[in-house]
Every structure is written in structure tokens, then in C-alpha cells.
Amino acid sequence: MFTGLVREVGTVRSFDGQRLEIESTLAAEIGDSIAIDGVCLTVVARVDSTQAFEAVAETLARTTLGTLEPGSRVNLEPALRAGDALGGHYVQGHVDGVGTVRSLGDLTWFDAPPELHRYIAEKGSIAVSGTSLTVAGVDDRGLAVALIPHTREVTTLGTLAVGDRVNLEVDILAKYVERALGR
């Protein structure tokens, strides 16, 4: 479980299509879960400031991780531990789909896969590349968020360009409500 509050931006050292190595200052140990651009992966090795992860084909097919290359910057968040404060919203690290940056400005608009639209509500929560955000607008193609300067500075979202792909995780509560209502 995560909150969507990015703790650090790490740098990809290497990625061979399965083993992903990221340099960061996080004090992660083997077996720890880390959200990498919103994707929950397990630390399988650690040497100094580099953590290694294994990404399976299913993960690569459903997220943007397969496009990473050495030098890529990624949002990092360690999993919540008992007693940690909840500051964002409940984020599982299970990406629901990949969106695309449509436009940048006072609001940043993302096109989202049609199957996610029913879970996106204005003033609701969404995780974009692992970052907890409030939905500022919704249309028939996707959603908008307002990125404050702090978020732009401490995450990779400040370097987005039109056409960039991002991992999207909708609010888990919306999915549970839908399930409870039998839809």
C-alpha cells in the first residue's frame, strides 16, 4: 500500500527488459516494495545506492516501465509501514492503464483508456505515474489535474511533454463501490 506521495526521483542505471536497476537514496532492503512510477515492484538486490527489481511480461505490457532506459528518471515511493501517516490517498501500485499527455497549461490534460472513465470523478483522486493528484476536470477523453509548483519540482511530472505516456491508477474505492453494487 502506498499514498502517492513521491519520496524521491531516482535514475535508471540499467534495464535489460526484465531486470531494472535504479539509483536512489532510499534505504530499501531486499524484499521491500517500492512504487516505481506507480508500479509496485520488489527489491531483489541492493548494492550501495542501487536497487534491483524484476519486471515480468504482464507488468511491462500494462505500464510504461518497458520504455525505461538508462538515465530515465522515475518517481519512487516506499510502501507504507504500520504507523506511517497517510497524506495522499490509498494507492496500491497496481496500474489500471496508460494515459497520454494531451495538453499542458494551468491544467494538465491526460487522455485515459475508455475503460477507466467510469472511475474518474471531478474532485476525486487519481495516481499519475505514482503521484497522488486531485482530478480538476473530466471530459469524454480523460481528465485534467492542476500541478502545483512543488509537485512539478519533486516529481517527474514537471518534465512532461505533450504525447508522453503515464501510468494511471484510479481510486480503489471507486472500483470497490462498483463491485459492491454488482456492476
Backbone as CSV, one residue per row, in Angstrom:
resi,resn,N_x,N_y,N_z,CA_x,CA_y,CA_z,C_x,C_y,C_z
1,MET,0.848,-1.171,0.000,0.000,0.000,0.000,0.893,1.233,0.000
2,PHE,0.478,2.221,-0.769,1.217,3.472,-0.914,0.255,4.636,-0.721
3,THR,0.795,5.853,-0.735,-0.042,7.045,-0.591,-0.030,7.924,-1.839
4,GLY,0.913,7.684,-2.732,1.050,8.549,-3.898,1.861,9.790,-3.603
5,LEU,2.517,9.830,-2.440,3.411,10.938,-2.119,4.831,10.499,-2.469
6,VAL,5.313,10.972,-3.586,6.625,10.580,-4.093,7.692,11.040,-3.112
7,ARG,8.581,10.123,-2.742,9.638,10.443,-1.782,10.925,10.896,-2.463
8,GLU,11.110,10.443,-3.696,12.355,10.759,-4.391,12.189,10.469,-5.875
9,VAL,12.985,11.151,-6.683,13.100,10.817,-8.097,14.423,10.076,-8.254
10,GLY,14.336,8.824,-8.726,15.524,8.008,-8.942,15.913,8.013,-10.409
11,THR,17.073,7.421,-10.693,17.584,7.355,-12.052,17.824,5.902,-12.439
12,VAL,17.330,5.515,-13.609,17.545,4.156,-14.105,19.018,4.002,-14.473
13,ARG,19.657,3.011,-13.887,21.059,2.706,-14.229,21.112,1.726,-15.383
14,SER,20.223,0.715,-15.349,20.184,-0.259,-16.438,18.827,-0.933,-16.454
15,PHE,18.466,-1.442,-17.626,17.232,-2.213,-17.780,17.403,-3.103,-18.993
16,ASP,17.338,-4.421,-18.767,17.535,-5.376,-19.850,16.227,-5.992,-20.343
17,GLY,15.107,-5.378,-19.999,13.813,-5.917,-20.398,13.179,-6.762,-19.317
18,GLN,13.937,-7.050,-18.269,13.401,-7.775,-17.121,13.971,-7.213,-15.815
19,ARG,15.276,-7.166,-15.720,15.920,-6.659,-14.506,16.115,-5.153,-14.647
20,LEU,15.559,-4.420,-13.687,15.592,-2.970,-13.666,16.437,-2.537,-12.480
21,GLU,17.455,-1.713,-12.722,18.300,-1.196,-11.655,18.145,0.309,-11.579
22,ILE,17.856,0.786,-10.350,17.584,2.206,-10.127,18.482,2.724,-9.021
23,GLU,19.072,3.879,-9.283,19.899,4.534,-8.282,19.045,5.536,-7.512
24,SER,19.113,5.439,-6.175,18.375,6.369,-5.321,18.988,6.367,-3.933
25,THR,18.517,7.291,-3.109,18.987,7.334,-1.727,18.029,6.642,-0.767
26,LEU,16.974,6.018,-1.291,16.038,5.311,-0.414,16.763,4.194,0.326
27,ALA,16.433,4.031,1.584,17.039,2.972,2.399,16.226,1.690,2.234
28,ALA,16.200,1.162,1.032,15.409,-0.032,0.733,16.235,-1.285,0.952
29,GLU,15.580,-2.312,1.461,16.218,-3.605,1.696,15.603,-4.638,0.762
30,ILE,16.296,-5.740,0.578,15.769,-6.841,-0.234,14.431,-7.277,0.349
31,GLY,13.430,-7.400,-0.513,12.087,-7.780,-0.107,11.148,-6.606,0.071
32,ASP,11.684,-5.386,0.157,10.829,-4.208,0.290,10.076,-3.936,-1.007
33,SER,8.880,-3.373,-0.878,8.103,-2.938,-2.035,8.345,-1.451,-2.262
34,ILE,8.574,-1.110,-3.516,8.775,0.286,-3.921,7.855,0.540,-5.115
35,ALA,7.158,1.664,-5.102,6.380,2.074,-6.271,7.312,2.855,-7.185
36,ILE,7.453,2.368,-8.413,8.300,2.997,-9.422,7.378,3.544,-10.497
37,ASP,7.264,4.861,-10.560,6.279,5.499,-11.438,4.894,4.896,-11.230
38,GLY,4.610,4.527,-9.979,3.295,3.997,-9.629,3.162,2.501,-9.737
39,VAL,4.218,1.801,-10.107,4.180,0.345,-10.273,4.868,-0.303,-9.080
40,CYS,4.160,-1.125,-8.343,4.726,-1.794,-7.180,5.649,-2.929,-7.628
41,LEU,6.931,-2.810,-7.255,7.912,-3.853,-7.525,8.675,-4.155,-6.244
42,THR,9.280,-5.323,-6.192,10.013,-5.779,-5.015,11.508,-5.667,-5.237
43,VAL,12.205,-5.147,-4.245,13.664,-5.071,-4.301,14.211,-6.498,-4.226
44,VAL,14.985,-6.898,-5.255,15.565,-8.250,-5.275,17.065,-8.246,-5.026
45,ALA,17.678,-7.075,-5.118,19.111,-6.947,-4.831,19.397,-5.480,-4.539
46,ARG,20.487,-5.268,-3.790,20.876,-3.896,-3.470,22.389,-3.839,-3.319
47,VAL,22.999,-2.893,-3.993,24.425,-2.622,-3.848,24.576,-1.116,-3.724
48,ASP,25.032,-0.672,-2.557,25.197,0.752,-2.272,23.890,1.495,-2.539
49,SER,23.887,2.429,-3.473,22.692,3.239,-3.726,21.860,2.722,-4.897
50,THR,22.101,1.484,-5.314,21.346,0.922,-6.435,20.500,-0.254,-5.972
51,GLN,19.201,-0.179,-6.286,18.281,-1.278,-6.007,17.911,-1.939,-7.326
52,ALA,17.778,-3.264,-7.293,17.392,-4.013,-8.491,16.002,-4.599,-8.283
53,PHE,15.247,-4.663,-9.379,13.883,-5.174,-9.387,13.729,-6.091,-10.587
54,GLU,12.789,-7.027,-10.518,12.459,-7.883,-11.657,11.059,-7.506,-12.133
55,ALA,10.919,-7.213,-13.413,9.627,-6.863,-14.001,9.204,-7.977,-14.951
56,VAL,8.021,-8.540,-14.722,7.517,-9.625,-15.566,6.798,-9.060,-16.785
57,ALA,6.559,-9.918,-17.767,5.942,-9.500,-19.031,4.596,-8.816,-18.812
58,GLU,3.781,-9.308,-17.887,2.464,-8.712,-17.604,2.613,-7.255,-17.159
59,THR,3.568,-7.007,-16.291,3.811,-5.641,-15.813,4.254,-4.741,-16.960
60,LEU,5.154,-5.225,-17.768,5.672,-4.422,-18.882,4.592,-4.128,-19.915
61,ALA,3.661,-5.075,-20.102,2.591,-4.895,-21.087,1.546,-3.878,-20.628
62,ARG,1.384,-3.708,-19.324,0.309,-2.867,-18.790,0.767,-1.509,-18.260
63,THR,2.066,-1.233,-18.337,2.609,0.001,-17.766,3.601,0.640,-18.737
64,THR,4.180,1.736,-18.316,5.205,2.406,-19.115,6.609,1.908,-18.796
65,LEU,6.761,0.977,-17.861,8.097,0.556,-17.444,8.936,-0.007,-18.587
66,GLY,8.318,-0.647,-19.545,9.056,-1.238,-20.655,9.778,-0.225,-21.526
67,THR,9.435,1.041,-21.389,10.083,2.085,-22.201,11.275,2.722,-21.494
68,LEU,11.539,2.307,-20.250,12.647,2.909,-19.498,13.989,2.529,-20.099
69,GLU,14.928,3.456,-19.994,16.290,3.222,-20.476,17.251,3.914,-19.517
70,PRO,18.535,3.588,-19.562,19.487,4.235,-18.671,19.378,5.758,-18.752
71,GLY,19.341,6.380,-17.576,19.197,7.824,-17.496,17.770,8.285,-17.276
72,SER,16.778,7.414,-17.537,15.384,7.790,-17.290,15.200,8.111,-15.818
73,ARG,14.390,9.132,-15.555,14.070,9.489,-14.174,12.703,8.917,-13.829
74,VAL,12.582,8.386,-12.604,11.345,7.740,-12.177,10.953,8.196,-10.777
75,ASN,9.647,8.300,-10.541,9.124,8.623,-9.220,9.222,7.386,-8.337
76,LEU,9.672,7.571,-7.099,9.830,6.460,-6.164,9.086,6.746,-4.863
77,GLU,8.423,5.705,-4.358,7.785,5.776,-3.048,7.883,4.414,-2.385
78,PRO,8.463,4.350,-1.179,8.467,3.077,-0.454,7.065,2.777,0.065
79,ALA,6.776,1.498,0.278,5.469,1.097,0.799,5.261,1.648,2.203
80,LEU,4.001,1.867,2.552,3.646,2.307,3.899,4.027,1.242,4.919
81,ARG,4.416,1.690,6.059,4.675,0.796,7.183,3.674,1.139,8.286
82,ALA,3.402,0.191,9.157,2.476,0.435,10.261,2.894,1.696,11.001
83,GLY,1.942,2.583,11.219,2.211,3.825,11.934,2.546,5.002,11.048
84,ASP,2.818,4.779,9.748,3.105,5.887,8.839,1.848,6.726,8.623
85,ALA,2.040,8.015,8.440,0.919,8.917,8.172,0.414,8.724,6.746
86,LEU,-0.891,8.820,6.572,-1.497,8.786,5.239,-1.680,10.232,4.794
87,GLY,-0.946,10.630,3.766,-1.035,12.014,3.349,-1.637,12.194,1.973
88,GLY,-1.619,11.170,1.130,-2.173,11.275,-0.218,-3.522,10.583,-0.241
89,HIS,-3.608,9.485,-0.969,-4.795,8.634,-0.942,-4.316,7.193,-1.064
90,TYR,-5.215,6.240,-0.877,-4.836,4.839,-0.974,-4.422,4.504,-2.404
91,VAL,-3.188,4.073,-2.560,-2.642,3.686,-3.857,-2.065,2.286,-3.693
92,GLN,-2.403,1.389,-4.604,-1.939,0.015,-4.499,-0.652,-0.266,-5.263
93,GLY,-0.353,0.563,-6.240,0.786,0.257,-7.095,0.408,-0.726,-8.190
94,HIS,-0.900,-0.866,-8.423,-1.428,-1.730,-9.481,-1.997,-0.823,-10.564
95,VAL,-1.224,-0.570,-11.572,-1.599,0.367,-12.629,-2.823,-0.152,-13.380
96,ASP,-3.797,0.738,-13.569,-5.032,0.369,-14.268,-4.954,0.609,-15.763
97,GLY,-4.080,1.497,-16.189,-3.951,1.781,-17.614,-2.903,2.845,-17.851
98,VAL,-2.585,3.020,-19.116,-1.603,4.024,-19.518,-2.342,5.161,-20.205
99,GLY,-2.063,6.374,-19.739,-2.646,7.563,-20.341,-1.601,8.326,-21.130
100,THR,-2.051,9.344,-21.845,-1.174,10.165,-22.675,-1.424,11.636,-22.373
101,VAL,-0.353,12.407,-22.245,-0.485,13.849,-22.013,-1.095,14.480,-23.264
102,ARG,-2.237,15.125,-23.088,-2.923,15.794,-24.191,-2.505,17.254,-24.304
103,SER,-2.430,17.940,-23.161,-2.052,19.347,-23.185,-1.500,19.755,-21.828
104,LEU,-0.696,20.814,-21.868,-0.082,21.374,-20.665,-0.517,22.818,-20.522
105,GLY,-0.621,23.277,-19.296,-1.017,24.659,-19.035,-1.427,24.776,-17.587
106,ASP,-2.371,25.678,-17.298,-2.867,25.778,-15.925,-3.392,24.425,-15.462
107,LEU,-4.031,23.731,-16.377,-4.439,22.346,-16.139,-3.657,21.457,-17.099
108,THR,-3.254,20.299,-16.613,-2.622,19.306,-17.473,-3.677,18.252,-17.779
109,TRP,-3.938,18.056,-19.073,-4.961,17.104,-19.507,-4.307,15.811,-19.976
110,PHE,-4.921,14.699,-19.591,-4.477,13.363,-19.989,-5.612,12.647,-20.687
111,ASP,-5.321,12.015,-21.805,-6.270,11.079,-22.393,-6.118,9.778,-21.627
112,ALA,-7.229,9.165,-21.258,-7.224,7.941,-20.474,-7.940,6.836,-21.243
113,PRO,-7.566,5.579,-21.024,-8.274,4.482,-21.681,-9.777,4.540,-21.344
114,PRO,-10.642,4.304,-22.323,-12.089,4.403,-22.099,-12.597,3.568,-20.925
115,GLU,-11.992,2.410,-20.684,-12.470,1.550,-19.597,-12.215,2.141,-18.206
116,LEU,-11.435,3.206,-18.121,-11.173,3.844,-16.826,-12.098,5.031,-16.556
117,HIS,-12.749,5.539,-17.583,-13.532,6.769,-17.442,-14.563,6.688,-16.324
118,ARG,-15.203,5.549,-16.158,-16.266,5.443,-15.155,-15.740,5.578,-13.726
119,TYR,-14.438,5.432,-13.525,-13.846,5.536,-12.189,-13.268,6.917,-11.904
120,ILE,-13.320,7.810,-12.861,-12.691,9.122,-12.721,-13.780,10.166,-12.483
121,ALA,-13.666,10.866,-11.350,-14.660,11.873,-10.991,-13.962,13.172,-10.616
122,GLU,-14.560,14.277,-11.028,-14.016,15.575,-10.642,-13.960,15.673,-9.121
123,LYS,-12.837,16.155,-8.624,-12.512,16.274,-7.198,-12.207,14.920,-6.567
124,GLY,-12.161,13.859,-7.371,-11.739,12.550,-6.892,-10.229,12.428,-6.968
125,SER,-9.729,11.275,-6.562,-8.288,11.034,-6.551,-7.869,10.160,-7.721
126,ILE,-6.644,10.395,-8.175,-6.021,9.558,-9.198,-4.513,9.585,-8.952
127,ALA,-3.845,8.493,-9.276,-2.380,8.467,-9.214,-1.868,8.520,-10.649
128,VAL,-1.037,9.505,-10.931,-0.419,9.670,-12.245,1.075,9.434,-12.066
129,SER,1.586,8.374,-12.678,2.983,7.970,-12.504,3.360,7.914,-11.029
130,GLY,2.419,7.393,-10.230,2.653,7.195,-8.812,2.428,8.401,-7.938
131,THR,1.971,9.505,-8.516,1.772,10.746,-7.771,0.289,10.948,-7.484
132,SER,-0.066,11.087,-6.212,-1.451,11.317,-5.810,-1.886,12.714,-6.228
133,LEU,-2.955,12.775,-7.015,-3.462,14.058,-7.505,-4.976,14.109,-7.393
134,THR,-5.501,15.324,-7.399,-6.940,15.543,-7.394,-7.379,15.846,-8.822
135,VAL,-8.431,15.188,-9.257,-8.965,15.415,-10.598,-9.641,16.782,-10.628
136,ALA,-9.177,17.647,-11.529,-9.705,19.012,-11.632,-10.746,19.148,-12.740
137,GLY,-10.785,18.189,-13.641,-11.751,18.233,-14.737,-11.848,16.883,-15.405
138,VAL,-12.987,16.637,-16.014,-13.237,15.379,-16.713,-13.944,15.705,-18.018
139,ASP,-13.549,15.026,-19.083,-14.287,15.122,-20.338,-14.391,13.726,-20.942
140,ASP,-14.898,13.644,-22.165,-15.127,12.326,-22.761,-13.837,11.618,-23.178
141,ARG,-12.694,12.296,-23.086,-11.411,11.673,-23.458,-10.532,11.356,-22.259
142,GLY,-10.789,12.012,-21.114,-9.924,11.768,-19.972,-10.125,12.743,-18.844
143,LEU,-9.003,13.248,-18.309,-9.058,14.042,-17.090,-8.004,15.131,-17.089
144,ALA,-8.222,16.089,-16.201,-7.262,17.177,-16.002,-6.873,17.232,-14.536
145,VAL,-5.636,17.641,-14.299,-5.154,17.891,-12.942,-4.456,19.246,-12.937
146,ALA,-4.404,19.861,-11.764,-3.646,21.096,-11.585,-2.381,20.722,-10.825
147,LEU,-1.240,20.923,-11.454,0.038,20.581,-10.830,0.616,21.806,-10.142
148,ILE,0.725,21.749,-8.817,1.306,22.874,-8.092,2.817,22.879,-8.323
149,PRO,3.462,24.023,-8.149,4.909,24.091,-8.380,5.700,23.046,-7.587
150,HIS,5.330,22.787,-6.341,6.058,21.801,-5.534,6.023,20.423,-6.201
151,THR,4.866,20.009,-6.677,4.744,18.703,-7.342,5.592,18.669,-8.604
152,ARG,5.599,19.739,-9.359,6.425,19.804,-10.568,7.913,19.680,-10.232
153,GLU,8.316,20.219,-9.091,9.729,20.217,-8.708,10.209,18.891,-8.139
154,VAL,9.349,18.179,-7.401,9.819,16.987,-6.676,9.390,15.663,-7.313
155,THR,8.753,15.732,-8.476,8.371,14.527,-9.217,8.802,14.694,-10.674
156,THR,8.596,13.656,-11.449,8.894,13.735,-12.879,7.795,14.464,-13.650
157,LEU,6.691,14.797,-12.996,5.574,15.425,-13.707,5.924,16.820,-14.218
158,GLY,6.927,17.452,-13.653,7.350,18.774,-14.117,8.063,18.746,-15.455
159,THR,8.440,17.567,-15.922,9.143,17.460,-17.205,8.278,16.841,-18.298
160,LEU,6.993,16.680,-18.021,6.101,16.083,-19.025,6.008,16.932,-20.281
161,ALA,5.813,16.255,-21.406,5.584,16.913,-22.694,4.340,16.294,-23.321
162,VAL,3.703,17.044,-24.191,2.540,16.517,-24.906,2.948,15.232,-25.620
163,GLY,2.124,14.206,-25.472,2.388,12.908,-26.088,3.065,11.910,-25.160
164,ASP,3.618,12.387,-24.039,4.238,11.460,-23.080,3.191,10.517,-22.512
165,ARG,3.619,9.307,-22.228,2.739,8.291,-21.639,2.981,8.228,-20.135
166,VAL,1.907,8.034,-19.375,1.965,7.978,-17.914,1.150,6.796,-17.406
167,ASN,1.557,6.266,-16.259,0.790,5.213,-15.605,-0.356,5.848,-14.833
168,LEU,-1.541,5.264,-14.951,-2.721,5.758,-14.245,-3.256,4.670,-13.314
169,GLU,-3.518,5.048,-12.079,-4.227,4.168,-11.150,-5.404,4.942,-10.597
170,VAL,-6.606,4.455,-10.892,-7.811,5.126,-10.399,-7.996,4.800,-8.924
171,ASP,-8.864,5.544,-8.280,-9.119,5.371,-6.855,-9.717,3.986,-6.596
172,ILE,-9.064,3.211,-5.751,-9.509,1.855,-5.442,-10.919,1.843,-4.865
173,LEU,-11.296,2.887,-4.142,-12.637,2.915,-3.552,-13.722,2.912,-4.626
174,ALA,-13.467,3.575,-5.751,-14.450,3.592,-6.836,-14.655,2.178,-7.388
175,LYS,-13.590,1.418,-7.484,-13.709,0.048,-8.002,-14.471,-0.842,-7.025
176,TYR,-14.246,-0.654,-5.740,-14.958,-1.452,-4.744,-16.433,-1.089,-4.686
177,VAL,-16.755,0.191,-4.819,-18.159,0.604,-4.838,-18.850,-0.036,-6.037
178,GLU,-18.220,0.010,-7.205,-18.808,-0.595,-8.393,-19.060,-2.088,-8.163
179,ARG,-18.086,-2.768,-7.597,-18.201,-4.211,-7.337,-19.333,-4.491,-6.351
180,ALA,-19.434,-3.687,-5.293,-20.474,-3.886,-4.280,-21.865,-3.671,-4.858
181,LEU,-21.961,-2.770,-5.822,-23.255,-2.517,-6.452,-23.590,-3.538,-7.530
182,GLY,-22.650,-4.453,-7.806,-22.908,-5.531,-8.745,-22.839,-5.144,-10.190
183,ARG,-22.052,-4.111,-10.517,-21.965,-3.684,-11.915,-20.791,-4.320,-12.593
